[in-house]
Amino acid sequence: MVDYLISNENNYLMSLMQTGICFTTILNASEMLAACKNNDEHLAVRSVLDSLKVLGLHSKYALSVPEFADKTSSLRDALFCVVSLINKLPIVTLNRERYKKTNLKIIHPQEVGV
């Protein structure tokens, strides 16, 4: 999402969105909105987020964090893994190495036929 917002051109996100429903988490949404420096940036982020389904974090997700704590480099990444696991969704990322120890389905955007 950040790549799309920075480049301001069609990229993997646009192609992925054309293949079906795309998801993100409240973590990504919060980080992107917090990084906005002005109203134009805020509107651009909101435009992208309005095109996605933003998944929240249930308190019970914390129970699954230990499963990924030693397989990821941060609590944030462990939470993404929990969201992926519980919602039965793959993680689409340009950095597959980040989640390689998790045994979750990790997809590079180019693998989606974009």
C-alpha positions as CSV (number, residue, x, y, z in Angstrom):
1,M,0.0,0.0,0.0
2,V,2.8,2.4,0.8
3,D,4.5,1.6,-2.5
4,Y,1.2,2.5,-4.3
5,L,0.8,5.8,-2.4
6,I,4.4,6.8,-2.9
7,S,4.6,6.0,-6.6
8,N,1.2,7.3,-7.4
9,E,0.9,4.9,-10.3
10,N,-0.6,1.5,-11.0
11,N,1.3,-1.2,-9.3
12,Y,0.7,-4.5,-7.6
13,L,-2.0,-3.2,-5.3
14,M,-4.2,-2.1,-8.2
15,S,-3.7,-5.4,-9.9
16,L,-4.4,-7.4,-6.8
17,M,-7.6,-5.4,-6.1
18,Q,-8.8,-6.3,-9.6
19,T,-8.4,-10.0,-8.8
20,G,-10.7,-9.9,-5.8
21,I,-11.3,-8.6,-2.3
22,C,-8.1,-7.4,-0.6
23,F,-7.6,-7.1,3.1
24,T,-5.4,-5.2,5.4
25,T,-5.3,-4.8,9.2
26,I,-6.1,-2.1,11.6
27,L,-2.3,-2.0,12.2
28,N,-1.5,-1.1,8.6
29,A,-4.4,1.4,8.5
30,S,-3.3,3.1,11.7
31,E,0.3,3.3,10.7
32,M,-0.5,4.8,7.3
33,L,-2.9,7.3,8.7
34,A,-0.5,8.3,11.5
35,A,2.2,9.0,9.0
36,C,0.1,11.5,7.0
37,K,1.7,14.9,7.1
38,N,-1.2,16.9,5.5
39,N,-4.8,16.6,4.4
40,D,-3.9,15.5,0.9
41,E,-2.0,12.5,2.2
42,H,-4.8,11.7,4.6
43,L,-7.3,11.7,1.7
44,A,-5.0,9.5,-0.4
45,V,-4.7,7.0,2.4
46,R,-8.4,7.0,3.1
47,S,-9.1,6.4,-0.6
48,V,-6.9,3.3,-0.6
49,L,-8.4,2.1,2.7
50,D,-11.9,2.6,1.5
51,S,-11.1,0.1,-1.3
52,L,-10.0,-2.6,1.1
53,K,-11.5,-4.6,3.9
54,V,-9.8,-3.5,7.1
55,L,-9.6,-6.4,9.6
56,G,-9.6,-5.6,13.3
57,L,-7.8,-7.4,16.1
58,H,-9.8,-9.4,18.6
59,S,-8.4,-9.8,22.1
60,K,-8.3,-13.6,21.6
61,Y,-5.7,-13.1,18.9
62,A,-3.2,-12.5,21.6
63,L,-3.5,-16.2,22.5
64,S,-1.9,-17.2,19.2
65,V,0.9,-14.6,19.2
66,P,3.3,-17.0,21.0
67,E,3.0,-19.4,18.0
68,F,4.7,-16.8,15.8
69,A,6.9,-14.9,18.4
70,D,10.1,-16.9,17.6
71,K,9.3,-17.1,13.8
72,T,9.0,-13.3,13.2
73,S,11.2,-10.3,14.0
74,S,8.5,-8.2,15.7
75,L,5.2,-8.3,17.6
76,R,3.7,-6.5,14.6
77,D,4.7,-9.3,12.2
78,A,3.5,-11.9,14.7
79,L,0.1,-10.2,14.8
80,F,-0.1,-10.2,11.0
81,C,0.6,-13.9,11.1
82,V,-2.2,-14.5,13.6
83,V,-4.6,-12.5,11.5
84,S,-3.6,-14.5,8.5
85,L,-4.0,-17.8,10.3
86,I,-7.4,-17.1,12.0
87,N,-8.9,-15.5,8.9
88,K,-7.4,-18.2,6.6
89,L,-5.8,-15.5,4.3
90,P,-2.4,-15.6,2.7
91,I,0.0,-12.8,3.3
92,V,0.8,-10.9,0.2
93,T,4.2,-9.1,0.5
94,L,7.2,-8.0,-1.5
95,N,9.4,-9.4,1.3
96,R,8.7,-13.1,1.6
97,E,11.7,-13.6,3.8
98,R,10.0,-11.7,6.5
99,Y,7.5,-14.6,7.1
100,K,9.4,-17.6,5.8
101,K,9.5,-19.4,9.1
102,T,5.8,-19.2,9.8
103,N,4.4,-22.0,7.5
104,L,1.7,-19.7,6.4
105,K,0.9,-19.1,2.8
106,I,3.1,-16.2,1.7
107,I,2.6,-14.8,-1.8
108,H,4.6,-12.3,-3.8
109,P,2.3,-10.1,-5.8
110,Q,3.8,-11.3,-9.1
111,E,2.5,-14.8,-8.2
112,V,-1.1,-13.7,-8.5
113,G,-0.7,-13.2,-12.2
114,V,-0.4,-9.4,-12.0
